[in-house]
Structures are given as structure tokens and as C-alpha cells.
Amino acid sequence: MSSIYADVIVDITHEKLDRSFQYRIPSELAGKIVPGSQVKIPFGNGNRSVTGYVLSVGNQAKYDESRMKTILGLSPDGAAVEAHLIALADWMRHTYGSTMIQALRTVLPVKTKAKGKRIREIELLVTEETAQELFNEYERKKYKAKARLLAELLKKQVIDYHDAVSVLGISANTLRSMEEQKIIRVCRKNIWRNPVELPETEAASCSLSREQQLVIEGVKEEWRQKGRPCLISGVTGSGKTQVYMELIAETIAKGRQAIVLIPEIALTYQNVARFCARFREKVTMVNSRMTREERADQMERARLGEVQIMIGPRSALFTPFPDLGLIIIDEEHETSYKSETTPRYHARETAVYRARLEGARVVMGSATPSVDAFYLCEKGEYALFRMQTRYGKAMMPKVWIADMREELKQGNRSILSRKLQQEMEEHLSRGEQVILFLNRRGYAGYVSCRSCGYVMKCPHCDVSLTAHNNGKLICHYCGYEREQTTHCPSCGSPYIGGFRAGTQQIEQIIKKTFPGKRILRMDGDTTKRKDSYDEILGSFAKGEADILIGTQMIVKGHDFPNVTLVGVLLADLSLNADHYRAGERTFQLLTQAVGRAGRGAKEGMAVIQTYHPEHYSIVSAVSQDYDAFYREEIEYRRLLGYPPASNLMAIHGACEEEEHLREAMEYVKRFLIRINHSDEVQMIGPAKESVAKISDLYRMVLYVKAADQELLLRQREKLEQYIEINKGFQSVYIQFDFNA
């Protein structure tokens, strides 16, 4: 029988995560030790044994076997959270393509030395009656210091050590004497940074609707039966958050913990406040605006069991809870759940795998589920639950489409349609609030005609061409190029080109059109400070502004009861982005934007301005009909072989030398052609990325399509080996991405 070896990492909290050691696996443990196993190993020159975590198992010795030590055994507490997370990192490495070190750095962030503030406290150990008797005795014997200390402890039970010494004047000898008599105890305690401000009062209990109750019972029954991930497809304002909280309450009651994932852009005071009002000190949160030390403190609090609920963006998925029971993914469709750095994991897929490892449950929710998640419901891999009415008495808003082609024909060249301007005047005159959403997704520069709506598209990939500064229109999938045009190929109009409208420009127009109205703007420029999100949204919620202008960050999960009108400007920017998901993202953005109107007792309305009023994503968003949108979209994906109907691997290359990069990517393509022995694989490119140069690095991408994901994974692994042994790739940075 050949020997089996394990690569073991010794200290996962240290900066140098890339240092691992190889050990021999004894025959009696063969098959029992797998990636993620927690083991006892001999370490150093002496007889010291330490805990290690297995990264990989194989039959190839990396150095002289005579010098190799043997694993002593499996650690008795081998089910520790670190073991689960290392197993998760190994799965991410295999699934998304990265080194084990990159996966570990994602799953097990390097711990910072700062671990909160360490304080000392003095605690009363004896009963109140005994303490009173001792106090009387100290008074009689004139033990003034001891009497002062006991008097304070009778009031508070626990007091700060520093206060006892500096304010009460208690000496260290006095404290030592009373501690030896077991009257008091001096203990050390960590005071962790806490980013959550609890509301003054607990949330008043609210009754659940019949629809909410049915969904909760349905999810619990699914947990009892098959245990599949659950997707709640609920219209905007249907009360999905209340459903989440009921499921979390049940999880906590069983002594387990819950993670609530919220898109970073929607992680605002409103969302967190709802959970804090219900669960109080059991809740904490992380986000990108916190310092590294603040985030580390929250992870440590979770590991120690001081909190039971972690709220945060996709990085919160790796919270080291000791007994994770539930993962909630709110706004499941959001693109921010996809990592843009290696490993390019998706939080939804990774959450499902982590839940499988730890016996936890996954519940996702969205008014506009991703096509990928809904497709898995259709296949029976996820369980689907629907919420089709708004909570309480709120009604779905009325939606009006403003055809901007007609506006131009009527002589209106303003960014505001006549209908939107008229509605704004009426709603503002009634003291109601207005949101203007500038749909800037896809702003990189598609070219279209303002007279007829014609868009310049690639003849090979059915995505829009992007305008470049060199006068070319380029497809970022296959590299197709053509010269820019000055007249529309469809109607001959000279009104063809890209849009150049930003939030600042919109703000100036609104100020002139509605003088005297209070305006807030929310975009990347106005939200640079740590608390700027909360300040702007809090001000708007209090009625301190009449109009809120912003990009997609203002339509993500916010609830403003006095907002009765939403205007969507430039809906086509996302519709004509150079990506196969353009229709899906447009439908999601428009539906979410429309859903901000009429969430209170007042009736809501939305005006969508577009050059393509007949497009299925816009028509479906107007009627809030997800099923109609999905049927059109999935058929389009099937016809063109795009995910989720097929699988798409993107190979991203970056290099300081453009010609060397082009040559390297061509070698990648030739290698894949050589190892591909079937007609199941299709390649597109290599072509320049949509942003072809960043930080002096030229960027290109090659797309590989196949129905079988495992086939793509095997090709990626062979390609990784090919790249590793060829010196020409040393100056080329290669990343892999799946189904992005």
C-alpha cells in the first residue's frame, strides 16, 4: 500500500498563511483524514504537539520521506468551526479556481492583534446579607477603605477596578486581602467594539398576515422533510423581513446562530434597526466601512457566543459561529453577492455548501429572484414560496411608461418627460416625497438613437457594442469592431450617440425646475464618509427633504412611507449594457425602484422613462410580473447557451505588456482547443475587457461555454497546470470566473 500524505497548516491566525507542512498519514487513519480535518501533529525539534488543519491529501511526497513526521491523531474537538471553514475553503478552491491560500484568506481573515479593550472589574462574591454584616463590622473596626468598597458593591455588585483605586482610594493590598477572603473577585474582561446602537424600546409585536404565516409554516415543513434551500419570491413590501425574523427566532430558541446577508449598498440603519429592535443585544453587524479592528471584534464576539445574529454583506458568510443554524440571503438577486477578487465565489452557492457542511438551513428572498435561483427552483433543487400581496393595506403602485422617442418628436429634449414633471408638481404640492432614480448601471457607453431607439449591437453575441475613445465600437465578448457612426443605421437620424448624464447634472436641472424644494443627492461622491449613508437616508426619512436623487443605492430595501412617486431616468442604460444579463438586471432594478413608491397608507405611482417601451424586461417590470419576465429570459439563455441553461467560464488575463498578454491568451485558447475532444465546448475571444487597462495592467478575457460544469472544471485544472509549468505566464496574472 502506497503512503498517503497530508499538507497541514499550523497557525491559521498568523499573517503567513502560505506556510504549510507535509506529514505522513498513519495507516489506521487512512480515509479518516480529509481536507478540513483537525489533527494533532508533532512540531518543532522537541516533543511538542500542536493542533493543525489539513489542507489537502495526496500520495506524492514533497521532500525526503525519511525526514517526514507522522500525524499523531485526529483532534478530539475536530468538529471545530475552523475545520468546517477550511473544508469550505477547499471546496471554493476547487469550484472557483484559486490557490488554497487565496481561499483561506477569504474564509479565515487574518486576525488583527487588537482585540477590544481589556478592563479589570471587581465583583462581589458573597450574598447581600453577608456583605451588609461585613460592612457593619468594617464600620465598627474603622476599616474605612473596606467599608467604602463594600458600600459601593452593595449598590452595583460589579465596579470598575480603576474607579475603585482612583475614585474610592482602595489600595492593591486591601483588594488582595478581600480577594483572599473570597469576599470579592478581581476579573479581567474584554470590552469589544460594538457598532450596533440599540433602540430605546423593544419592537412592538406585529401580527403576521395569513400569507406570511403560510410561508413560515411551509419553510419549516421543508426543513422537516427534504431540507432544500428555500427561495421566497415576494413582491416589494410583502413583509419578507418579518418572515426572516420568525425563522431566526426559532433557530435561536434551539441554541443555534444565524447569519443575515444583506447587500452592502442596503446595509443601512433601517435594515439593522429592525433586527435590533426585535433581538436586542443578540445582534451585531459588519460592513466595509468599519475598521479592520472593528470587524475582527465582531467576529470574535460571534466565535465566543456573545452574539447570535450576524448581519452583513457577503463577507459575513464566514462568521465563525460555533453552531450555525440558519443563513438568510436577503435581496438574493444582487450582484454584490459575487466576489470580484480571487476566488470569485458567489455567496448564494457558497452559503448552500457551508450549510450542508454544518447542518444549517438556507433561506433566500427577493422580489426579483435571480434567473439562476429560479431555474434551480424549476429543477427542484430549491423549494419555492411566494408572497404576492403587500403587507397591511399598502397597494402596489401604478406605473406609467414615458416613451422618450415621442418626447423628442414633441420637442421635449429635457431629461424629464412631461408626465414625470407633471406628477412631481402634483405629489410635491400635497407634501409628499419623490425619489428620482438615475439608472447608471451600464454607463460605460452603449450607443443608441434617440429618435427610434435603435442600439448598435454585436452581430455575433447579441450584446451592445461599447464606444471607445479611439472611435471604435467594440464587443467585449468576441472582439468584433466597427467604426462609430454619425447617423442611425435604422432611421438615418443624427441623434445617435452615448448618454452623458450624472446625478449632479440631474440635481441642477431639478433645482431650476422646482425652486424652493429641498433636495438630497445620494451617490458615490456624497457617501464617502463613514456615516454618510445613514445621515442622508435618516434625513430623508424624517421629512427633511422633498426629493431624493440617486443611483441604485437608493432603491435597495429602503422603506419611506411618505414616498408616493418614483421617477426612473434612463432605464435603457442597464438594458443596453454589454452583458448577457442586461435584461435581467434591468427588470430587477426597475421592479425594485417602482417598489419604493406607496409603501405606506398613501397610493404610490412610478414613471419609467425609456426608449424601448416594448422590451419584455420593461413591460414585465411595469406589471410586476416576474413569471412573464422569466419565461422570456430563460428562453433567450437557452437559445444562446448562457447560464443557467449552460455554463460559462471566463478566463481573465492581465499583464503590463499588451502584446505579451495577447500572445499569452492566444496560447491559452490553443491549449484548450488541444485538450478539448468534443463538440460540447464553445470559445469566444480572447477580447479586450470592457475596461481594457487598469493601474497600468492591460486586460483581456476568453469565454468558454459548456453544458457540463464538471467538464469546465476539469479543463480549468489542466489549464492551471499548463500555466504553472510555462515560464511565459510568470508575468501574466490569470483569474477564473464562472457564470458571472
Sequence and secondary structure as in RCSB ss.txt:
>XXXX:A:sequence
MSSIYADVIVDITHEKLDRSFQYRIPSELAGKIVPGSQVKIPFGNGNRSVTGYVLSVGNQAKYDESRMKTILGLS
PDGAAVEAHLIALADWMRHTYGSTMIQALRTVLPVKTKAKGKRIREIELLVTEETAQELFNEYERKKYKAKARLL
AELLKKQVIDYHDAVSVLGISANTLRSMEEQKIIRVCRKNIWRNPVELPETEAASCSLSREQQLVIEGVKEEWRQ
KGRPCLISGVTGSGKTQVYMELIAETIAKGRQAIVLIPEIALTYQNVARFCARFREKVTMVNSRMTREERADQME
RARLGEVQIMIGPRSALFTPFPDLGLIIIDEEHETSYKSETTPRYHARETAVYRARLEGARVVMGSATPSVDAFY
LCEKGEYALFRMQTRYGKAMMPKVWIADMREELKQGNRSILSRKLQQEMEEHLSRGEQVILFLNRRGYAGYVSCR
SCGYVMKCPHCDVSLTAHNNGKLICHYCGYEREQTTHCPSCGSPYIGGFRAGTQQIEQIIKKTFPGKRILRMDGD
TTKRKDSYDEILGSFAKGEADILIGTQMIVKGHDFPNVTLVGVLLADLSLNADHYRAGERTFQLLTQAVGRAGRG
AKEGMAVIQTYHPEHYSIVSAVSQDYDAFYREEIEYRRLLGYPPASNLMAIHGACEEEEHLREAMEYVKRFLIRI
NHSDEVQMIGPAKESVAKISDLYRMVLYVKAADQELLLRQREKLEQYIEINKGFQSVYIQFDFNA
>XXXX:A:secstr
    EEEEES TTSS TT EEEEE  GGGTTT  TT EEEEE SSSS EEEEEEEEEES  SS GGG  B  EE 
TTTT HHHHHHHHHHHHIIIII  HHHHHHHHS    S  SEEEEEEEE S HHHHHHHHHHHHHTT HHHHHHH
HHHHHHSEEEHHHHHHTS   HHHHHHHHHTTSEEEEEEEE        SS        HHHHHHHHHHHHHHHT
T   EEEEE TTS HHHHHHHHHHHHHHTT EEEEE  GGG SHHHHHHHHHHHGGGEEE  TTS HHHHHHHHH
HHHTTS SEEEESGGGGG   TTEEEEEEETTT GGGB SSSS  BHHHHHHHHHHHHT EEEEEESS  HHHHH
HHHTTSSEEEEE S STT    EEEEEEHHHHHHTT  SSS HHHHHHHHHHHHTT EEEEEE  TTTTTB EET
TT  B B TTTSSB EE TTSEEE TTT  EEE  SS TTT  S EE     HHHHHHHHHHHSTT  EEEESTT
TT STTHHHHHHHHHHTT  SEEEESGGGGSS   TTEEEEEEE THHHHTSSSTTHHHHHHHHHHHHHTTSS S
SS  EEEEEES TTSHHHHHHHHT HHHHHHHHHHHHHHHT TTTSEEEEEEEEES HHHHHHHHHHHHHHHHHH
  STT EEEEEEEEEEEEETTEEEEEEEEEES HHHHHHHHHHHHHHHHH GGGTT EEEEEE  
